[in-house]
Structure formats: C-alpha cells, structure tokens
Amino acid sequence: MADDAPFDVQPGATVGEAEIDALYASTDALLRLNFVATLDGAANGPDGVSGSINSGADHQGFAAMRRAADVLLVGAGTVRAEEYGPARTPMVVVSRRAQRPESVRDKDGIVLATTRASGAQEDERIWVCGEDTVDLAAVIERARASFGPHVLCEGGPTLAAELVATGLVDELGLSWTPHLVGGSRAAHPRILDGTDVQVDLTCRHLLEEDGTLLGLWRVASLTEQARRSPR
Ligand SMILES: NC(=O)c1ccc[n+]([C@@H]2O[C@H](COP(=O)([O-])OP(=O)(O)OC[C@H]3O[C@@H](n4cnc5c(N)ncnc54)[C@H](OP(=O)(O)O)[C@@H]3O)[C@@H](O)[C@H]2O)c1
C-alpha cells in the first residue's frame, strides 16, 4: 500500500467494499486504464473475451472503478468482441467507422468518437475528432467537458497502447487472475497491443483474494521518465 493511501491497512488485513471504493476514488482529472489478465499475460480467455478470465475480486475492483468514473472510454474492437452494452456511466466508443457497433447501436448513453474520413455527420452522439484516425487527446478533452474529469478506459489493448504511447494515461488498474491461456499473441493479446511504449509506474496498492492479485499503479511523471531515460 502506498504511504499516502487513504487509510492505514496492515498486510494480511481484510478490506471491504467501502475501503475498495476509497482506494479507487478520485475526482481529479484522471485517465485510468482497467484490465484483467491471466498469469501468462493474456487479455482474453479461450473464447476470445475477458469474461472467461475474470474473478470475484477482479469484479469488485472493476465495479469500484466504474463507480469512481464520470465517463467510460472503450475501443470498438472490444465492443464488437464482447457485445459491450451500455452502462450507468456514459460511454464513448472510439472507431474509424461511421456507425456504432451493433450492441450499442440504438442505446442511450453512448457516444461514437470517429474520424472525418468515416463520413459520419457530427451530432451530440457522434463526435468527429480527427481526419483518418481519432485524435485521442481531443476525445478525452471533449469527454471531460461533457461528462466530468475522471475518465476510465476499459480497453481494449489496441486503444490502451495508443493512449499510453500518447502520454495520456495516469493510472493502470490491473488484476491478474489464476488462469493460463497459452496460444498466440494474435488470438490472446496482452493488455497493450500494437504500439511500442516505454513507461515506468509506481504501485499504489496490491490486494489478494483467492489467488487474484488486484493492483493499481500510477504512471511516473514525464519529468521523472525523462530523468530515468536520458537521451
Ligand atoms: N482483459 C481485459 O480487461 C480486456 C478489456 C478490453 C478488451 N479485451 C479484449 O481485447 C480484445 C479486443 O482487442 P482490440 O485491440 O481489438 O480492442 P480495442 O482496442 O477495443 O479496439 C480496437 C479498435 O478500436 C478502434 N480504435 C482504436 N484506436 C483508434 C483510433 N486512434 N482512431 C480510431 N479508431 C480507433 C478501431 O475500431 P474500428 O475497427 O471500428 O475502426 C480499432 O479497430 C477482445 O478479445 C477483448 O475481449 C480485454
């Protein structure tokens, strides 16, 4: 547990829902990523979705992070793979296409952030942010202006890697669950996929329940990163 944790907890102590909420609470302008991974680093299970690799403890963290967030950010690949539905929290789906994925096509509380090249017409539920690719900094700024400062990105790996590479991510919430999946990187990506990054993090907390490790890390500040990797 970090020295400035919101409460004092000794190793081996039990934490309940209120403490878990306190660990994830933040009203700051924050971009937090949340992922679950197997012990061999896969971001999905044998069926290609993350529901088959999560656990009760992971779900507790997931729910606490959602309660803390003002707006969710999700890549269209995740929405298609997982038939991601709407949530109580507003959701922005990032895509190069003009239409929202099927599972959220006619649902309230969903915004599509897309490109001008998609041909989509801007309205309150379609944000055109970028020419050929969505400008992620612009989307986050717009999401904060519309819904509030605390943005929670629930994946997937392609979007998350771009966000990290762009320097937009402040925190990573990650659970390791006691599963092994094996297979290829194409079938089972890691939590960041496609874009190279080099980022250091510091641990805020690490909890354990029934073999799941539930952690929160903060991205080291840019000046700290520059000091560690001088050019
Ligand atoms: N373990 C976990 O916690 C977790 C969480 C989420 C997802 N997953 C898993 O991850 C897998 C999906 O991976 P993925 O990498 O395809 O997911 P993804 O990152 O959600 O989706 C990638 C898609 O997002 C859109 N996109 C991303 N960046 C963009 C940009 N800058 N501009 C425009 N569009 C952009 C594109 O959509 P278009 O193709 O529509 O243009 C792209 O094809 C699934 O197996 C899912 O179960 C795991």
The ligand as a MOL file (V3000), in Angstrom:
LIG
                    3D

  0  0  0     0  0            999 V3000
M  V30 BEGIN CTAB
M  V30 COUNTS 48 52 0 0 0
M  V30 BEGIN ATOM
M  V30 1 N -8.6570 -8.1630 -20.3660 0
M  V30 2 C -9.3470 -7.0520 -20.4120 0
M  V30 3 O -9.5320 -6.3840 -19.4000 0
M  V30 4 C -9.9060 -6.6110 -21.7420 0
M  V30 5 C -10.5020 -5.3620 -21.8700 0
M  V30 6 C -10.9950 -4.9910 -23.1170 0
M  V30 7 C -10.8770 -5.8500 -24.1990 0
M  V30 8 N -10.2840 -7.0570 -24.0220 0 CHG=1
M  V30 9 C -10.1410 -7.9810 -25.1560 0
M  V30 10 O -9.4000 -7.3550 -26.1790 0
M  V30 11 C -9.8020 -7.8990 -27.4360 0
M  V30 12 C -10.1020 -6.7630 -28.4100 0
M  V30 13 O -8.8750 -6.1270 -28.6740 0
M  V30 14 P -8.7540 -4.8420 -29.6140 0
M  V30 15 O -7.3390 -4.3870 -29.5250 0
M  V30 16 O -9.3800 -5.1240 -30.9320 0 CHG=-1
M  V30 17 O -9.7090 -3.8380 -28.8550 0
M  V30 18 P -9.9170 -2.2570 -28.9200 0
M  V30 19 O -8.6610 -1.5240 -28.6100 0
M  V30 20 O -11.0820 -2.0520 -28.0450 0
M  V30 21 O -10.4030 -1.9830 -30.3830 0
M  V30 22 C -9.5790 -1.6300 -31.4620 0
M  V30 23 C -10.4410 -0.7970 -32.3670 0
M  V30 24 O -10.7060 0.4750 -31.7230 0
M  V30 25 C -10.7680 1.4890 -32.7030 0
M  V30 26 N -9.6390 2.4070 -32.4700 0
M  V30 27 C -8.6200 2.2910 -31.5950 0
M  V30 28 N -7.8370 3.3850 -31.6390 0
M  V30 29 C -8.3650 4.1950 -32.5770 0
M  V30 30 C -8.0340 5.4770 -33.0840 0
M  V30 31 N -6.9850 6.2000 -32.6090 0
M  V30 32 N -8.8070 6.0190 -34.0520 0
M  V30 33 C -9.9040 5.3560 -34.4990 0
M  V30 34 N -10.2770 4.1440 -34.0550 0
M  V30 35 C -9.5190 3.5770 -33.1050 0
M  V30 36 C -10.6830 0.7920 -34.0480 0
M  V30 37 O -12.0360 0.4420 -34.3260 0
M  V30 38 P -12.6800 0.2500 -35.8000 0
M  V30 39 O -12.1370 -1.0790 -36.2650 0
M  V30 40 O -14.1540 0.2460 -35.5570 0
M  V30 41 O -12.1950 1.3980 -36.6190 0
M  V30 42 C -9.8540 -0.4420 -33.7200 0
M  V30 43 O -10.0090 -1.4750 -34.6610 0
M  V30 44 C -11.0120 -8.7860 -27.1800 0
M  V30 45 O -10.5680 -10.1200 -27.1200 0
M  V30 46 C -11.4630 -8.3510 -25.7900 0
M  V30 47 O -12.0910 -9.3820 -25.1040 0
M  V30 48 C -9.7830 -7.4520 -22.8250 0
M  V30 END ATOM
M  V30 BEGIN BOND
M  V30 1 1 1 2
M  V30 2 2 2 3
M  V30 3 1 2 4
M  V30 4 1 4 5
M  V30 5 2 4 48
M  V30 6 2 5 6
M  V30 7 1 6 7
M  V30 8 2 7 8
M  V30 9 1 8 9
M  V30 10 1 8 48
M  V30 11 1 9 10
M  V30 12 1 9 46
M  V30 13 1 10 11
M  V30 14 1 11 12
M  V30 15 1 11 44
M  V30 16 1 12 13
M  V30 17 1 13 14
M  V30 18 2 14 15
M  V30 19 1 14 16
M  V30 20 1 14 17
M  V30 21 1 17 18
M  V30 22 2 18 19
M  V30 23 1 18 20
M  V30 24 1 18 21
M  V30 25 1 21 22
M  V30 26 1 22 23
M  V30 27 1 23 24
M  V30 28 1 23 42
M  V30 29 1 24 25
M  V30 30 1 25 26
M  V30 31 1 25 36
M  V30 32 1 26 27
M  V30 33 1 26 35
M  V30 34 2 27 28
M  V30 35 1 28 29
M  V30 36 1 29 30
M  V30 37 2 29 35
M  V30 38 1 30 31
M  V30 39 2 30 32
M  V30 40 1 32 33
M  V30 41 2 33 34
M  V30 42 1 34 35
M  V30 43 1 36 37
M  V30 44 1 36 42
M  V30 45 1 37 38
M  V30 46 2 38 39
M  V30 47 1 38 40
M  V30 48 1 38 41
M  V30 49 1 42 43
M  V30 50 1 44 45
M  V30 51 1 44 46
M  V30 52 1 46 47
M  V30 END BOND
M  V30 END CTAB
M  END
